């Protein structure tokens, strides 16, 4: 069984341009656990993509 990694969620969000509520929650939980440097870098890339408007957060769309 393949365990989903932070980098998998980040890559998917950057590729699709969207971060779902479910994946946002998974990221929060995963970041509280032990993770690899590659996952941290992927998360930082995702944050940058959100800041630049390349990725929309579903949670932000619901709030507005």
N, C-alpha and C positions, 0 to 999 in steps of 0.2 A: 504494500500500500504506500502510495506516494504522499508524504506529508507536505501540505502547502506551506511555503516559506514566504517571508516578508517580500523577498525579491520577486516571487511569482505574482503576488497581488499587485505590487508596484508596477511591474512590467505590463500586466494586463490593463491596469488603469491608464497608464501612459499610452498604450497601444490603442485602447478604445476611446480615450478622452473622457472617461467617466469612472468615478469611484462610488460604488454602491454603499448603501447604509450597512449592509451585512459585512462587506469587506472592510469598511472603515472600522467597524466594531472589532473584527478579527485582528486588524492591525494594532488597535489599542491593547488588546489582550496579549498579542504576540510580542509587543515591545516591552512588556513587563517580564518576559521570560528571557532566557539566554538565547542569543542570536549571534550570527557570524558577522564579520566586518562587511562582507559583500551585501548582507541584508541591510545593514545600516546605510551603506552607500546608496542602495536602491531606494530606501525610504527617503533619504535626502534628495535624490533626484525627483522622486514623486512630489515632495514638498515644493521643490523649485517649479515643477510643471504646474502645480496648482496655483502658485503665486503668479506665474506668467499667463495664467488663463488657458493653458493647454489641456488641463484636466478639470472637469467640473465635479464638485462633491455633491452627491445626491442630498446630503443633509443640509447643505447651504441652499439648494434649490427649493426644498420644502419650507425652509424658514422664511424665504422671501416671497 
